[in-house]
Amino acid sequence: MRAVGIILAVLGAIALIVTGINYANQTDKFNFLGLNVTVSQGNIAPLIVAGVVFLIGIIFTATAKRA
């Protein structure tokens, strides 16, 4: 279980970085009545899934018994 947890944590972290960059690049910024407004057009679901996979990997790694 420990190896699976490490793999999930690494893959989740990579996915968080990639989806976070993609999400950040899909934003539009404009001024409205003197205020800076940022509107995101990206899909947040992959970012949430990547975060959940990362957390599951950390939990598996932390709770696994050492052999």
N, CA, C and O atoms as a MOPAC input file, in Angstrom:
PM7 MOZYME 1SCF
protein

 N      0.81900 1    -1.20000 1     0.00000 1
 C      0.00000 1     0.00000 1     0.00000 1
 C      0.86300 1     1.26500 1     0.00000 1
 O      0.47200 1     2.29500 1    -0.54700 1
 N      2.02800 1     1.17100 1     0.61400 1
 C      2.89900 1     2.33800 1     0.68600 1
 C      3.37200 1     2.74900 1    -0.70300 1
 O      3.40200 1     3.93700 1    -1.02400 1
 N      3.74300 1     1.76700 1    -1.52900 1
 C      4.20600 1     2.08600 1    -2.88600 1
 C      3.07800 1     2.68600 1    -3.71400 1
 O      3.29500 1     3.61900 1    -4.48600 1
 N      1.87700 1     2.14800 1    -3.55100 1
 C      0.71400 1     2.68300 1    -4.26700 1
 C      0.44800 1     4.12100 1    -3.81700 1
 O      0.13400 1     4.98400 1    -4.63600 1
 N      0.57400 1     4.36800 1    -2.53300 1
 C      0.37300 1     5.72200 1    -2.01600 1
 C      1.37900 1     6.70900 1    -2.56500 1
 O      1.02500 1     7.83900 1    -2.90000 1
 N      2.62600 1     6.29400 1    -2.66100 1
 C      3.66500 1     7.17700 1    -3.20100 1
 C      3.39200 1     7.47400 1    -4.66800 1
 O      3.52000 1     8.61400 1    -5.11300 1
 N      3.01500 1     6.43900 1    -5.41700 1
 C      2.71600 1     6.63200 1    -6.84300 1
 C      1.53000 1     7.57500 1    -7.01700 1
 O      1.57400 1     8.48500 1    -7.84400 1
 N      0.47300 1     7.35900 1    -6.23900 1
 C     -0.69800 1     8.23500 1    -6.33500 1
 C     -0.36300 1     9.67100 1    -5.94400 1
 O     -0.83400 1    10.61700 1    -6.57600 1
 N      0.44500 1     9.83300 1    -4.91100 1
 C      0.81200 1    11.18300 1    -4.47400 1
 C      1.63000 1    11.90100 1    -5.53900 1
 O      1.40600 1    13.08200 1    -5.80300 1
 N      2.56800 1    11.20200 1    -6.14600 1
 C      3.39500 1    11.82700 1    -7.18800 1
 C      2.55400 1    12.17200 1    -8.41300 1
 O      2.65500 1    13.27500 1    -8.95000 1
 N      1.72100 1    11.22300 1    -8.85600 1
 C      0.86600 1    11.49100 1   -10.01400 1
 C     -0.13600 1    12.61200 1    -9.71600 1
 O     -0.40800 1    13.45100 1   -10.57500 1
 N     -0.67500 1    12.62100 1    -8.50800 1
 C     -1.59600 1    13.69100 1    -8.12900 1
 C     -0.92200 1    15.05000 1    -8.10400 1
 O     -1.50800 1    16.04500 1    -8.53300 1
 N      0.30600 1    15.10000 1    -7.60500 1
 C      1.03600 1    16.36700 1    -7.56100 1
 C      1.33900 1    16.87700 1    -8.96900 1
 O      1.20100 1    18.06800 1    -9.24800 1
 N      1.75200 1    15.96800 1    -9.85200 1
 C      2.02100 1    16.36100 1   -11.23700 1
 C      0.73800 1    16.85300 1   -11.90000 1
 O      0.74300 1    17.87100 1   -12.59200 1
 N     -0.35600 1    16.13200 1   -11.68800 1
 C     -1.63600 1    16.53100 1   -12.27200 1
 C     -2.09700 1    17.87900 1   -11.71400 1
 O     -2.65800 1    18.69300 1   -12.44800 1
 N     -1.86500 1    18.11700 1   -10.42400 1
 C     -2.22100 1    19.41800 1    -9.84400 1
 C     -1.45100 1    20.55100 1   -10.50400 1
 O     -2.01200 1    21.60800 1   -10.79300 1
 N     -0.17700 1    20.32800 1   -10.73800 1
 C      0.63800 1    21.37100 1   -11.36700 1
 C      0.16700 1    21.64500 1   -12.78800 1
 O     -0.02400 1    22.79500 1   -13.18000 1
 N     -0.01700 1    20.57200 1   -13.55400 1
 C     -0.40400 1    20.73900 1   -14.96200 1
 C     -1.79300 1    21.35800 1   -15.08900 1
 O     -1.98800 1    22.30600 1   -15.84900 1
 N     -2.75800 1    20.81700 1   -14.34100 1
 C     -4.11500 1    21.36100 1   -14.44800 1
 C     -4.20400 1    22.76300 1   -13.86000 1
 O     -4.99900 1    23.58000 1   -14.32500 1
 N     -3.39800 1    23.05100 1   -12.84200 1
 C     -3.37600 1    24.39800 1   -12.27500 1
 C     -2.85200 1    25.42300 1   -13.25500 1
 O     -3.38000 1    26.53200 1   -13.34400 1
 N     -1.80700 1    25.05700 1   -13.99800 1
 C     -1.26700 1    25.95800 1   -15.01400 1
 C     -2.28100 1    26.17100 1   -16.12800 1
 O     -2.49700 1    27.29700 1   -16.57600 1
 N     -2.90600 1    25.07600 1   -16.57300 1
 C     -3.91900 1    25.20700 1   -17.62300 1
 C     -5.10200 1    26.04900 1   -17.15400 1
 O     -5.62100 1    26.86800 1   -17.91300 1
 N     -5.52300 1    25.85500 1   -15.92200 1
 C     -6.64900 1    26.61900 1   -15.38000 1
 C     -6.29700 1    28.10100 1   -15.27500 1
 O     -7.11800 1    28.96600 1   -15.58000 1
 N     -5.08000 1    28.38300 1   -14.84300 1
 C     -4.65400 1    29.77600 1   -14.69700 1
 C     -4.52700 1    30.47100 1   -16.05100 1
 O     -4.75300 1    31.67700 1   -16.15400 1
 N     -4.16700 1    29.71800 1   -17.08300 1
 C     -4.01600 1    30.31500 1   -18.40700 1
 C     -5.35200 1    30.56400 1   -19.10000 1
 O     -5.39700 1    31.26600 1   -20.11100 1
 N     -6.42300 1    30.00900 1   -18.58200 1
 C     -7.73400 1    30.18400 1   -19.19900 1
 C     -8.55900 1    31.23800 1   -18.47100 1
 O     -9.76300 1    31.06700 1   -18.27700 1
 N     -7.92000 1    32.31100 1   -18.07700 1
 C     -8.62000 1    33.39700 1   -17.39400 1
 C     -8.55500 1    34.66200 1   -18.23200 1
 O     -7.59300 1    34.89100 1   -18.96600 1
 N     -9.56700 1    35.45700 1   -18.11400 1
 C     -9.61900 1    36.76300 1   -18.76700 1
 C     -9.68700 1    37.83800 1   -17.69200 1
 O    -10.41800 1    37.70600 1   -16.71000 1
 N     -8.92600 1    38.89300 1   -17.88700 1
 C     -8.92400 1    40.00600 1   -16.93700 1
 C     -9.36500 1    41.27000 1   -17.66500 1
 O     -8.96100 1    41.52600 1   -18.79900 1
 N    -10.19600 1    42.04800 1   -16.99600 1
 C    -10.63400 1    43.31400 1   -17.56700 1
 C    -11.01500 1    44.26000 1   -16.44600 1
 O    -11.21500 1    43.84700 1   -15.30400 1
 N    -11.11300 1    45.53200 1   -16.79000 1
 C    -11.51400 1    46.56300 1   -15.83400 1
 C    -12.98700 1    46.86800 1   -16.01900 1
 O    -13.46500 1    47.03000 1   -17.14200 1
 N    -13.70700 1    46.94500 1   -14.90100 1
 C    -15.12400 1    47.29300 1   -14.91800 1
 C    -15.37200 1    48.29300 1   -13.80900 1
 O    -15.24800 1    47.96300 1   -12.63000 1
 N    -15.71800 1    49.49800 1   -14.17700 1
 C    -15.96600 1    50.59200 1   -13.23900 1
 C    -14.78500 1    50.80400 1   -12.29100 1
 O    -14.97800 1    51.05100 1   -11.10000 1
 N    -13.58300 1    50.71000 1   -12.81100 1
 C    -12.38600 1    50.93000 1   -12.02300 1
 C    -11.91900 1    49.73300 1   -11.21900 1
 O    -10.93500 1    49.83000 1   -10.48600 1
 N    -12.60500 1    48.60200 1   -11.34300 1
 C    -12.21800 1    47.38700 1   -10.61700 1
 C    -11.60100 1    46.38200 1   -11.58300 1
 O    -12.06000 1    46.24500 1   -12.71700 1
 N    -10.57000 1    45.68600 1   -11.14100 1
 C     -9.98800 1    44.61500 1   -11.94500 1
 C    -10.80900 1    43.35200 1   -11.72500 1
 O    -10.92800 1    42.86800 1   -10.60000 1
 N    -11.37000 1    42.82800 1   -12.79600 1
 C    -12.22400 1    41.64700 1   -12.72500 1
 C    -11.52900 1    40.50700 1   -13.45800 1
 O    -11.04900 1    40.67900 1   -14.57800 1
 N    -11.47800 1    39.33300 1   -12.81300 1
 C    -10.89600 1    38.14400 1   -13.42200 1
 C    -11.98300 1    37.10000 1   -13.58200 1
 O    -12.66700 1    36.74200 1   -12.62300 1
 N    -12.13300 1    36.62100 1   -14.79400 1
 C    -13.15000 1    35.61900 1   -15.10100 1
 C    -12.43800 1    34.37600 1   -15.62000 1
 O    -11.64900 1    34.44700 1   -16.56200 1
 N    -12.72400 1    33.24400 1   -14.99700 1
 C    -12.10900 1    31.99300 1   -15.41000 1
 C    -13.03900 1    31.24000 1   -16.34100 1
 O    -14.23300 1    31.11400 1   -16.06900 1
 N    -12.49600 1    30.74600 1   -17.43200 1
 C    -13.27300 1    29.96200 1   -18.37500 1
 C    -12.88200 1    28.49500 1   -18.31800 1
 O    -13.41300 1    27.68200 1   -19.07400 1
 N    -11.96600 1    28.15300 1   -17.43700 1
 C    -11.48600 1    26.78300 1   -17.33300 1
 C    -12.43900 1    25.89400 1   -16.55500 1
 O    -13.30500 1    26.36700 1   -15.81900 1
 N    -12.25700 1    24.60000 1   -16.73700 1
 C    -13.04900 1    23.60900 1   -16.02200 1
 C    -12.30500 1    23.23400 1   -14.74600 1
 O    -11.14200 1    22.83600 1   -14.80600 1
 N    -12.95300 1    23.35600 1   -13.60600 1
 C    -12.29200 1    23.12300 1   -12.32800 1
 C    -12.31400 1    21.64500 1   -11.91200 1
 O    -11.60100 1    21.25900 1   -10.98500 1
 N    -13.11500 1    20.82300 1   -12.57600 1
 C    -13.24300 1    19.40900 1   -12.19300 1
 C    -11.91500 1    18.64800 1   -12.23800 1
 O    -11.63100 1    17.91300 1   -11.29200 1
 N    -11.08200 1    18.77900 1   -13.28300 1
 C     -9.80400 1    18.05800 1   -13.27700 1
 C     -8.88600 1    18.48800 1   -12.12800 1
 O     -8.11800 1    17.68200 1   -11.60300 1
 N     -8.97100 1    19.74300 1   -11.75200 1
 C     -8.16200 1    20.24100 1   -10.64500 1
 C     -8.60100 1    19.60500 1    -9.32900 1
 O     -7.76200 1    19.25000 1    -8.50100 1
 N     -9.89800 1    19.46000 1    -9.13600 1
 C    -10.43200 1    18.83100 1    -7.92700 1
 C    -10.07100 1    17.35200 1    -7.89000 1
 O     -9.67700 1    16.83900 1    -6.84300 1
 N    -10.20100 1    16.66100 1    -9.02200 1
 C     -9.86500 1    15.23200 1    -9.08700 1
 C     -8.38200 1    15.02200 1    -8.79800 1
 O     -8.02200 1    14.09300 1    -8.07600 1
 N     -7.53000 1    15.86200 1    -9.34500 1
 C     -6.08900 1    15.75200 1    -9.08800 1
 C     -5.78300 1    15.96500 1    -7.60300 1
 O     -4.93200 1    15.27700 1    -7.04000 1
 N     -6.46500 1    16.90000 1    -6.97900 1
 C     -6.26700 1    17.13300 1    -5.55100 1
 C     -6.71300 1    15.95400 1    -4.70700 1
 O     -6.06100 1    15.60800 1    -3.72200 1
 N     -7.82300 1    15.33700 1    -5.08900 1
 C     -8.31700 1    14.16700 1    -4.35300 1
 C     -7.35200 1    13.00200 1    -4.50200 1
 O     -7.07300 1    12.30700 1    -3.52400 1
 N     -6.83500 1    12.77400 1    -5.71000 1
 C     -5.85900 1    11.69100 1    -5.92300 1
 C     -4.60700 1    11.94300 1    -5.10000 1
 O     -4.05600 1    11.01400 1    -4.50900 1
 N     -4.15400 1    13.18700 1    -5.05700 1
 C     -2.97900 1    13.53100 1    -4.25500 1
 C     -3.22400 1    13.24800 1    -2.77000 1
 O     -2.36900 1    12.67100 1    -2.09700 1
 N     -4.38100 1    13.65100 1    -2.26500 1
 C     -4.69500 1    13.42400 1    -0.85000 1
 C     -4.82400 1    11.93400 1    -0.53000 1
 O     -4.37200 1    11.48800 1     0.52500 1
 N     -5.43000 1    11.17000 1    -1.42000 1
 C     -5.53300 1     9.72100 1    -1.20400 1
 C     -4.15300 1     9.09600 1    -1.16900 1
 O     -3.89600 1     8.21200 1    -0.35300 1
 N     -3.26500 1     9.53900 1    -2.03800 1
 C     -1.88900 1     9.04000 1    -2.02800 1
 C     -1.17600 1     9.35400 1    -0.73200 1
 O     -0.45800 1     8.50700 1    -0.20000 1
 N     -1.36100 1    10.55900 1    -0.21500 1
 C     -0.74300 1    10.93500 1     1.06300 1
 C     -1.32300 1    10.09100 1     2.19900 1
 O     -0.58800 1     9.64400 1     3.07900 1
 N     -2.62400 1     9.87600 1     2.18000 1
 C     -3.26500 1     9.06900 1     3.23000 1
 C     -2.77400 1     7.63300 1     3.17400 1
 O     -2.46300 1     7.04500 1     4.21000 1
 N     -2.70000 1     7.05700 1     1.97000 1
 C     -2.19600 1     5.68800 1     1.83800 1
 C     -0.75400 1     5.58000 1     2.33300 1
 O     -0.39500 1     4.61100 1     3.00300 1
 N      0.05600 1     6.56000 1     2.00800 1
 C      1.45200 1     6.53600 1     2.42300 1
 C      1.57700 1     6.67100 1     3.95100 1
 O      2.38900 1     5.98900 1     4.57800 1
 N      0.78600 1     7.53500 1     4.52200 1
 C      0.88100 1     7.78100 1     5.97000 1
 C      0.33800 1     6.63200 1     6.79200 1
 O      0.83900 1     6.36800 1     7.88500 1
 N     -0.68200 1     5.93700 1     6.29100 1
 C     -1.30900 1     4.88500 1     7.08700 1
 C     -0.76300 1     3.50200 1     6.79500 1
 O     -1.13400 1     2.54400 1     7.47400 1
 N      0.10300 1     3.36900 1     5.80800 1
 C      0.65000 1     2.04500 1     5.46900 1
 C      1.62300 1     1.58300 1     6.55000 1
 O      2.39800 1     2.36800 1     7.09700 1
 N      1.55800 1     0.30500 1     6.83500 1
 C      2.49500 1    -0.26700 1     7.80800 1
 C      3.82700 1    -0.52000 1     7.11700 1
 O      3.87500 1    -0.94700 1     5.96400 1
 N      4.87900 1    -0.25700 1     7.82400 1
 C      6.20200 1    -0.50100 1     7.25900 1
 C      6.54000 1    -1.97900 1     7.37000 1
 O      6.34900 1    -2.60900 1     8.41000 1
 N      7.04200 1    -2.50600 1     6.27800 1
 C      7.36800 1    -3.93600 1     6.26500 1
 C      8.79800 1    -4.16900 1     6.68100 1
 O      9.24800 1    -5.31300 1     6.72800 1

